[in-house]
Amino acid sequence: MKNYEYIVASLPVLSTDWKYGSSESFESILGDIREQLSKGDNAVMDFLLNGFDENSLDEEFYFKALRHPNRFIREYFRFDLNLRNAKVRFLNKSLGRPSDEDVMTGLGKEDDTRTDIDGYLFTGGEFEEALRTDAIFSGGDLLQRERALDDLKWGKINELTVFDDFDMEAILAFVAKLKIVDRWLTLDEEQGKEMFKRLVDEVRGTFKGVNYQE
């Protein structure tokens, strides 16, 4: 029997400036959630968490995500793919490279026509946030830019789960938000500056070594 209502009701209400209690951490909260999930639901949670590992975000991951049976997984990582490709295009423009170089399109695979479960091509479908994303990337301060991108992700998570109250999608959305909160709670300003100066490394090392100035 699914226990989603009890799990969701026991979760804290998150905001972008939320902080852990004295004995709380991302791992402790996640552990409490996992203990109440079925084996199948924990596998879905594993997939979501894998999507926050930069080393896992290759074309095969996105192919699997776009065809995943869970709606939140499909729609969130479709957005994430579009956001990632927008970042690559921005970096290409900044460095004088061809616009679509290193953009993930899925072309060149044995089956170029593979689509996700909703019928979208691998390119990610319509990217409604394209103009907002371009405006964010054009900002000068790297920390503010990353905060704005996380605010954009937060808003997208809310949009994707507006009708989800007590289901697995609501739980996945909570964990995705908690990942955003945890990222900022574990960084001080200097660590943040250092991490974001390695922004280009997020494009799978393509531009490693480039001196990206604030």
C-alpha positions as CSV (number, residue, x, y, z in Angstrom):
1,M,0.0,0.0,0.0
2,K,1.3,3.5,-0.9
3,N,2.1,5.7,2.0
4,Y,2.5,9.0,0.1
5,E,0.0,11.0,2.1
6,Y,1.8,10.3,5.4
7,I,5.2,10.9,3.9
8,V,4.3,14.2,2.4
9,A,2.5,15.4,5.6
10,S,5.6,14.7,7.6
11,L,7.9,16.7,5.4
12,P,9.0,20.3,6.3
13,V,7.7,23.1,4.1
14,L,10.7,24.3,2.0
15,S,11.6,27.8,0.9
16,T,14.7,29.0,-0.8
17,D,16.0,30.3,2.5
18,W,15.0,27.3,4.6
19,K,17.6,25.8,7.0
20,Y,18.1,22.4,8.6
21,G,17.3,21.8,12.2
22,S,20.2,21.1,14.6
23,S,20.1,17.3,13.9
24,E,19.0,17.4,10.3
25,S,20.8,17.0,7.1
26,F,20.0,16.1,3.5
27,E,21.0,12.5,4.2
28,S,18.9,12.2,7.3
29,I,15.7,13.6,5.7
30,L,16.2,11.5,2.6
31,G,16.8,8.5,4.8
32,D,13.5,9.0,6.6
33,I,11.7,9.3,3.2
34,R,13.4,6.2,1.8
35,E,12.4,4.0,4.8
36,Q,8.8,4.6,3.9
37,L,9.1,4.0,0.1
38,S,8.6,0.7,-1.7
39,K,11.4,-0.9,-3.5
40,G,10.1,0.4,-6.8
41,D,9.7,3.9,-5.6
42,N,13.2,3.9,-4.2
43,A,14.4,2.9,-7.6
44,V,12.7,6.0,-9.0
45,M,14.3,8.1,-6.3
46,D,17.7,6.6,-7.3
47,F,17.1,7.8,-10.8
48,L,16.3,11.3,-9.7
49,L,19.4,11.5,-7.4
50,N,21.5,10.2,-10.2
51,G,20.4,13.2,-12.2
52,F,22.1,15.5,-9.8
53,D,25.5,13.9,-10.4
54,E,27.3,15.8,-13.1
55,N,29.2,12.8,-14.2
56,S,26.0,11.0,-15.0
57,L,24.4,13.6,-17.3
58,D,25.3,12.2,-20.7
59,E,23.0,11.5,-23.6
60,E,22.1,8.0,-22.5
61,F,20.9,9.4,-19.1
62,Y,18.6,11.9,-20.9
63,F,17.3,9.2,-23.3
64,K,16.3,7.1,-20.3
65,A,14.9,10.1,-18.4
66,L,12.7,11.3,-21.3
67,R,11.2,7.8,-21.6
68,H,10.8,7.2,-17.8
69,P,7.4,6.0,-16.7
70,N,7.3,8.7,-13.9
71,R,5.9,12.0,-15.2
72,F,8.0,14.2,-12.9
73,I,11.2,12.5,-14.0
74,R,10.3,13.0,-17.6
75,E,9.3,16.6,-17.4
76,Y,11.9,17.8,-15.0
77,F,14.8,16.3,-16.9
78,R,13.3,17.5,-20.2
79,F,13.6,21.0,-18.7
80,D,17.1,20.2,-17.3
81,L,18.2,19.1,-20.8
82,N,17.0,22.3,-22.3
83,L,18.7,24.3,-19.6
84,R,21.9,22.5,-20.1
85,N,21.9,23.0,-23.8
86,A,21.1,26.7,-23.3
87,K,24.2,26.9,-21.1
88,V,26.4,25.2,-23.7
89,R,25.1,27.6,-26.4
90,F,25.8,30.6,-24.1
91,L,29.4,29.4,-23.5
92,N,29.9,28.7,-27.2
93,K,28.8,32.3,-28.0
94,S,31.1,33.7,-25.3
95,L,34.1,31.7,-26.6
96,G,33.4,32.3,-30.3
97,R,32.5,28.7,-31.0
98,P,29.7,27.4,-33.3
99,S,26.4,27.8,-31.5
100,D,25.4,24.1,-31.5
101,E,28.8,22.6,-30.8
102,D,28.6,20.0,-28.0
103,V,24.8,20.5,-27.6
104,M,23.1,17.2,-26.8
105,T,20.8,16.4,-29.7
106,G,20.8,12.6,-29.8
107,L,21.8,12.7,-33.5
108,G,24.3,10.2,-34.6
109,K,22.8,7.5,-32.4
110,E,21.9,4.2,-34.1
111,D,18.2,5.2,-33.7
112,D,18.0,8.9,-34.4
113,T,14.2,8.9,-34.2
114,R,14.0,7.8,-30.6
115,T,11.5,10.0,-28.7
116,D,10.4,10.2,-25.1
117,I,7.2,8.6,-23.8
118,D,5.3,11.8,-24.5
119,G,6.4,11.9,-28.1
120,Y,9.0,14.7,-27.9
121,L,12.2,14.3,-29.8
122,F,15.4,14.0,-27.7
123,T,16.1,17.7,-28.1
124,G,13.8,18.3,-25.2
125,G,10.7,19.7,-26.7
126,E,9.6,23.3,-26.4
127,F,11.7,25.4,-23.9
128,E,9.3,27.9,-22.5
129,E,12.0,29.4,-20.3
130,A,14.4,30.2,-23.1
131,L,14.2,34.0,-22.9
132,R,14.5,34.0,-19.1
133,T,17.4,31.7,-19.3
134,D,19.2,33.9,-21.8
135,A,18.7,36.9,-19.6
136,I,20.1,35.1,-16.6
137,F,23.2,34.0,-18.5
138,S,23.8,37.5,-19.6
139,G,24.1,38.7,-16.0
140,G,27.6,39.7,-14.8
141,D,27.9,38.2,-11.3
142,L,28.3,34.4,-11.3
143,L,26.9,33.8,-7.9
144,Q,23.8,35.9,-8.7
145,R,23.5,34.0,-12.0
146,E,23.6,30.6,-10.3
147,R,21.0,31.7,-7.7
148,A,18.8,32.9,-10.5
149,L,19.1,29.6,-12.3
150,D,18.2,27.7,-9.1
151,D,15.2,30.1,-8.6
152,L,14.2,29.2,-12.2
153,K,14.5,25.5,-11.3
154,W,12.5,26.0,-8.1
155,G,9.7,27.7,-10.1
156,K,9.7,24.9,-12.7
157,I,9.4,22.2,-10.0
158,N,6.4,24.1,-8.6
159,E,4.8,24.3,-12.0
160,L,5.3,20.6,-12.7
161,T,3.6,19.6,-9.4
162,V,0.9,22.2,-9.1
163,F,-1.8,19.4,-9.0
164,D,0.4,16.9,-7.0
165,D,-0.3,16.9,-3.3
166,F,0.1,13.4,-1.9
167,D,1.8,11.3,-4.6
168,M,5.3,10.2,-5.6
169,E,5.7,13.2,-7.8
170,A,5.2,15.5,-4.8
171,I,7.9,13.5,-2.9
172,L,10.4,13.7,-5.9
173,A,9.7,17.5,-6.1
174,F,10.5,17.9,-2.5
175,V,13.8,16.1,-2.8
176,A,14.7,18.1,-5.9
177,K,14.0,21.3,-4.0
178,L,16.0,20.0,-1.0
179,K,18.9,19.4,-3.3
180,I,18.8,23.1,-4.3
181,V,18.6,24.2,-0.6
182,D,21.4,21.9,0.4
183,R,23.7,23.2,-2.3
184,W,23.6,26.7,-0.9
185,L,23.7,25.7,2.7
186,T,26.9,23.8,2.1
187,L,28.7,26.7,0.3
188,D,30.2,29.7,1.8
189,E,30.8,32.7,-0.5
190,E,34.5,31.9,-1.3
191,Q,33.7,28.2,-2.0
192,G,30.8,29.4,-4.2
193,K,33.0,31.7,-6.2
194,E,35.5,29.0,-6.8
195,M,32.9,26.5,-7.8
196,F,31.1,28.8,-10.2
197,K,34.4,29.9,-11.8
198,R,34.4,26.2,-12.9
199,L,31.1,26.8,-14.6
200,V,32.5,25.5,-17.9
201,D,33.3,22.2,-16.4
202,E,29.6,21.4,-16.4
203,V,29.9,21.0,-20.2
204,R,31.7,17.7,-19.6
205,G,35.1,19.3,-19.5
206,T,34.8,20.7,-23.0
207,F,36.2,24.1,-22.1
208,K,38.4,23.0,-19.2
209,G,41.2,25.5,-18.7
210,V,39.4,28.5,-20.1
211,N,39.8,31.6,-18.0
212,Y,36.2,32.5,-17.5
213,Q,36.1,36.0,-15.9
214,E,33.4,37.6,-13.8
